[in-house]
Amino acid sequence: MAADDPRRRLALALDVDDLVLALRMARRFQPWFGLAKVGLELFAAAGPEVVSALTIEGYRVFLDLKLNDIPTTVRRASRVIGGLGATFTTVHTFGGEDMLRAAVLGMAEGAAAASGGASSGTVLGVTVLTSEHDATREVLESRAELAQKAGCGGVVCAAGDLAFVRSAAPGLLTVVPGIRPEGSSTDDQARHATPAAALAAGADVLVVGRAVTAAPDPEKVAAALLEEVVASTESGA
């Protein structure tokens, strides 16, 4: 997938508990998505095989496990994840700087061992979950700064938090979940945003799941979403 392919800015959340179903969804939406997000549910059901299976399908894989443990354990887990070939993985920033550094180191070690040192994955620090209603500016800024200080390549944050996060930690990749096209259900996302609003605020990657996969006309919604990304890219957002 070319570096300038706009699909790289869209992550399809495969929130299912079956590998066959996940691959069916991935193939269906591949014309519009370049990233496949694998969360706890699918990883618990399918295991590490899901990463290689989606990679074979042409996706970059966003392994969203939100690690949070002692640094040694997180480093070892991240090393395994890096070795699987995942492009991104997530770690809770409230776990502290030592844990975040361990994740970054482990991810790099695993990726280097698997690729002969040719590539490495990226650790994303999770600031505040989008299911949480409130997050103070101080908390957001301190967690973004911590992620940057620890060497994380990016952060996961709500669209409404982008201004604070980008100001506190400029240069980090910003991955935004809770994306809901205008008029769609918000489900359990308390801090959601439309694609246009998130892109205008400076989101680098949009994470979309049920808003597309459960839509009455999924392909139409997915195509409109990609069009918004293309328009945003052309306008310099």
C-alpha positions in Angstrom: 0.0 0.0 0.0 1.5 3.3 -1.1 2.5 5.8 1.7 0.1 8.4 0.2 -2.9 6.1 -0.1 -5.7 7.8 1.8 -6.9 4.4 3.1 -4.0 4.4 5.4 -5.8 7.0 7.5 -8.9 4.8 8.0 -8.9 1.9 10.5 -11.7 -0.7 10.3 -12.6 -1.9 13.8 -13.2 -5.6 13.5 -15.3 -6.0 16.7 -16.3 -9.6 16.3 -15.3 -12.9 17.9 -14.7 -15.0 14.9 -11.7 -15.0 12.5 -13.7 -16.1 9.5 -16.2 -13.4 9.9 -13.4 -10.8 10.5 -11.7 -11.8 7.3 -15.0 -11.6 5.4 -15.5 -8.1 6.7 -11.9 -7.1 6.0 -12.3 -8.2 2.4 -15.6 -6.5 2.0 -14.3 -3.1 3.1 -10.8 -3.2 1.7 -11.6 -0.7 -1.1 -11.9 2.0 1.6 -9.8 0.9 4.6 -6.0 0.3 4.9 -5.8 -0.5 8.6 -7.6 -3.3 10.5 -8.1 -2.8 14.2 -8.0 -6.0 16.3 -9.3 -5.5 19.8 -9.4 -7.8 22.8 -12.5 -9.7 21.6 -11.1 -10.8 18.3 -7.6 -11.4 19.7 -9.0 -13.6 22.5 -11.0 -15.6 20.0 -8.5 -15.9 17.2 -5.1 -15.3 18.8 -1.9 -14.2 17.0 -3.0 -15.8 13.8 -5.3 -12.9 13.2 -2.4 -10.6 12.6 -0.8 -12.7 9.9 -4.2 -13.4 8.3 -5.0 -9.7 7.9 -1.5 -8.9 6.7 -1.9 -11.4 3.9 -5.1 -9.7 3.0 -3.1 -6.5 2.5 -3.9 -4.7 5.7 -1.7 -3.0 8.2 -2.8 -4.3 11.6 -3.6 -2.1 14.6 -3.5 -4.5 17.6 -5.5 -2.7 20.2 -4.8 -4.6 23.5 -4.3 -1.5 25.8 -1.4 -3.1 27.7 -1.0 -2.1 31.4 1.2 -4.2 33.7 4.7 -4.1 35.2 7.3 -2.9 32.7 9.0 -6.4 32.3 5.7 -8.0 31.4 4.7 -5.2 29.0 8.1 -5.3 27.3 7.8 -9.1 26.8 4.3 -8.8 25.5 5.2 -5.9 23.2 8.2 -7.9 21.9 5.8 -10.7 20.8 3.4 -8.2 19.2 6.3 -6.6 17.3 7.4 -10.0 16.1 3.9 -10.7 14.8 4.2 -7.8 12.4 1.6 -5.4 13.9 2.0 -1.8 12.7 0.5 -0.4 15.9 -0.2 -1.5 19.4 -1.7 0.4 22.4 -0.6 0.9 26.0 -2.3 2.8 28.7 -0.5 6.0 29.5 -1.6 6.0 33.1 0.8 3.0 33.5 3.7 5.4 33.8 6.8 6.3 31.9 8.8 3.1 32.8 6.0 0.9 31.4 5.6 3.0 28.3 9.4 2.9 27.6 9.3 -0.9 28.1 6.5 -1.2 25.5 8.4 0.9 23.0 11.6 -1.1 23.5 9.8 -4.4 23.3 7.9 -3.5 20.2 11.2 -2.4 18.5 13.0 -5.6 19.5 10.3 -7.9 18.3 9.9 -6.1 14.9 13.6 -6.0 14.4 14.0 -9.7 15.1 11.2 -10.6 12.7 12.3 -8.3 9.9 16.0 -8.4 10.2 16.0 -4.8 11.5 14.3 -3.4 8.5 11.2 -2.1 10.2 9.6 -1.5 13.5 6.0 -1.1 14.9 4.6 1.9 16.6 3.4 2.1 20.2 0.3 4.4 20.8 -0.3 5.7 24.2 -4.0 5.7 25.2 -4.9 9.0 26.9 -8.5 8.6 28.0 -11.1 6.1 26.8 -13.8 7.5 24.6 -16.4 5.9 26.8 -15.4 8.3 29.6 -17.5 11.4 29.8 -15.0 13.8 31.3 -11.3 14.3 31.0 -9.5 17.4 32.3 -7.1 19.4 30.1 -4.4 18.8 32.7 -4.8 15.0 32.5 -4.8 14.9 28.7 -1.8 17.1 28.4 0.2 15.3 31.0 -0.5 11.9 29.4 0.3 13.1 25.9 3.6 14.6 27.2 4.4 11.3 29.0 3.8 9.3 25.8 6.1 11.5 23.9 8.8 11.5 26.6 8.7 7.7 26.7 9.2 7.4 22.9 5.7 6.5 21.8 5.1 7.2 18.2 1.5 8.4 18.7 -1.5 8.6 21.0 -5.1 7.5 21.0 -7.5 10.3 21.9 -11.0 11.6 21.3 -11.5 14.2 18.6 -12.4 16.8 21.2 -9.1 16.4 22.9 -6.9 16.9 19.8 -6.2 20.5 20.4 -4.8 19.9 23.9 -2.9 16.8 22.8 -1.3 18.3 19.7 -0.3 21.4 21.7 1.3 19.3 24.5 3.0 16.8 22.3 3.4 18.1 18.8 4.6 15.6 16.2 2.9 12.6 17.6 0.6 10.5 15.4 -3.0 11.0 16.5 -5.4 8.1 16.3 -9.1 9.0 16.9 -11.8 6.4 17.8 -15.4 7.1 18.4 -16.0 8.3 14.8 -19.7 8.5 13.9 -20.9 9.8 10.5 -23.6 12.4 10.8 -26.9 10.8 11.9 -25.5 7.4 13.0 -25.9 5.8 16.4 -23.3 6.8 19.0 -23.6 3.3 20.7 -21.4 3.3 23.9 -19.1 6.1 22.7 -19.6 9.1 25.0 -17.0 11.2 23.3 -17.7 10.7 19.6 -17.2 13.0 16.6 -18.1 13.1 12.9 -15.3 12.3 10.4 -15.3 15.9 9.2 -14.9 17.3 12.7 -12.1 14.9 13.6 -10.2 15.6 10.4 -10.6 19.4 10.8 -9.3 19.1 14.3 -6.1 17.4 13.0 -6.8 13.6 13.4 -4.2 11.5 11.5 -6.1 8.2 11.6 -9.8 7.6 12.1 -11.1 4.4 13.7 -14.5 3.3 12.5 -16.5 0.2 13.3 -20.2 -0.3 13.7 -21.0 3.1 12.1 -19.9 1.4 8.9 -20.3 -2.3 9.4 -23.8 -2.0 10.9 -25.1 0.7 8.5 -28.1 0.0 6.2 -25.8 0.6 3.2 -22.2 -0.1 4.5 -20.5 0.4 1.2 -22.1 3.8 0.7 -21.1 4.9 4.1 -17.5 3.6 3.7 -17.1 5.3 0.3 -18.4 8.7 1.7 -15.9 8.3 4.6 -13.0 7.9 2.3 -14.1 10.8 0.2 -14.0 13.0 3.3 -10.4 11.8 4.0 -9.4 12.5 0.4 -10.9 16.0 0.6 -9.2 16.7 3.9 -5.9 15.6 2.5 -6.2 17.7 -0.6 -7.1 20.7 1.5 -4.0 20.2 3.7 -5.8 19.2 6.9 
